[in-house]
Amino acid sequence: MSKNKNKPKKIKPEVLKGFRDYPPAEEMARQKMISVFREVFESFGFSPLQTPALEKIETLKGADYGEDNLKTIFNFEGPDKVDMALRFEMTASLARFVAGNPELPLPFRRYQVGPVWRVDKPDPGRFREFTQFDIDSVGTESYLADAEIMAAICQSFEKLGLPNYRIRYSNRKILNGLAKFTGIPDDQAGGVFRVIDKLDKQGIESVKLELGLGRKDRSGDLIPGLNLPEDQIATLEKFLNLQKFSSDSLTAAAELLAGVPEAEEGIAELRQIAGFLENLDVPSNKAQVDLTIVRGLGYYTGPVFETVLDDIPEVGSVFAGGRYDGLVERFLGRKIPATGASAGIDRLLAAMMMRKMIDYQDTISEVLVTVMDRERLPEYIGILNYIRSQGLKAKIFLGTTKNLTKQLKYADRTGIPAAVILGSDEFENNQVTIKNLIAGKVQAQEVTDREDWLKAENIQKTIPRDDMIEYLRDLLKKSRNRQ
């Protein structure tokens, strides 16, 4: 009885809803993706920045994120009775950093990668904790900054092997001008924009219904409408169809919204960006004006853009942002222009996994040093140290079995490409035996006769120890090519 009382309670090994683990193969794929973004952004002159995961609640809630976004904040009272929250995006933290460091040379170009948290409804590819990669330019009015961010995104997707991407860009000033032209009051404009933002997913007829009396969703539930008059809905529809019916939507928009200063200003800005994108050698089919792009956050003040994958349209936007010239003003009382974009790394990774667009690497290790004689363990460690000193990723077998077959099975199961074997003969003759586990696995699948398989080249070879590193490098290079 007393033994049962003292027995620790068994804990169920599960993660919280909306959170997840990343097994080594997935985490390595994620890190590869991050390294591509980092490499490209640094080539454009962006510097790394890291800010805290926790911020004061007023830092996050002071901007115009929209009520729906603010509901997703993980907030609580922390030590010293300070109201704080986990960051749900990184732009507010960037604005706070710039405002708090007045000596910072402007323009300031930074990238940042890290987790963010949202109390959101978990869906496939959507989590409550996820990794975000941001790129921003703060302190410049030049629209070359916006174009450079789009150019960096293009280069990143090319390097990731995702050639079927498109960046669609527009300008919130055009939408603001459209609202004035249509006679929609300022306090209703945000609601109209949120409905327009659904155009891509819901289609024009659903958008018209929601602008009017409302519509039923797929489950049959009623989505309330904005009850706009028919003439206003007709004007909005005409604007939304410019993309469909005109080869030059900017010229068509300029004709429709002629005499609306804010809209004319937005159109001129997009023309500048189009010119800069051409100067930056961004293909015209990869960055296109799309006047239906809205972006949900209310703090956007000018150009906005989002990246979609034509191969995976159901995942939606995977790298998006825009200009937010008023965000730093909350801290300083004066405007500092800024533009930037964010990628949801986990969302992009999940989409690529669904379409089997990722080559998984099961392990970081390239070489396993097997141990056949434990009394000679210091000598095995010496071999291990030498392999590592030559820049190869190696580990020694730490299990208890002396059985070589079991050690090789361990290497095979964990995806290690090569094994170094040293028995008494190898030690005596200053040799090593190297087994190519990748070639062995492939040839075992291709060759049905065991005798032919044993005679196959490049599966196992005994060589002088001085030739070990050169042989391993050549083996690993060939193995990567075969995979």
Buried (B, 14 or more C-beta within 10 A) or exposed (E): EEEEEEEEEEEEEEEEEBEBEBEBBBEBBBBBBBEBBBEBBEEBEBEEBEBEEBBBBEBBBBBBBBEEBBEBBBBEEEEEEEEBBBBBBBBBBBBBBBBEEEEEEBBBBBBBBBBBBBEBEEEEBBBBBBBBBBBBBBBBBBBBBBBBBBBBBBBBBBBBEBEEBBBBBBBBBBBBBBBBBBEBEEEBBBBBBBBBBBBBEBEBEBBBBBBBEEBEEEEEEEBEBBEBEEEBBEBBBEBBBBBEEBEEBBEBBBEBBEEBEBBBBBBBBBBBBBEBBEEBEBEEEBBBBBBBBBBBBBBBBBBBBBBBBEBBEEBBBBBBBBBBBBBBBBBEEEEBBBBBBBBBBBBBBBBBBBEEBBEBBBBBBBBBBBBBEEEBEEEBEEBBEBBBEEEBEBBBBEEEEEEBEEBBEBBBEBBBBBBBBBBEEBBEEEBBBBBBBBBBBBBEEEBEEEEEBEEBEBBBBEBEBEEBBEBBBEBBEBBEEEE
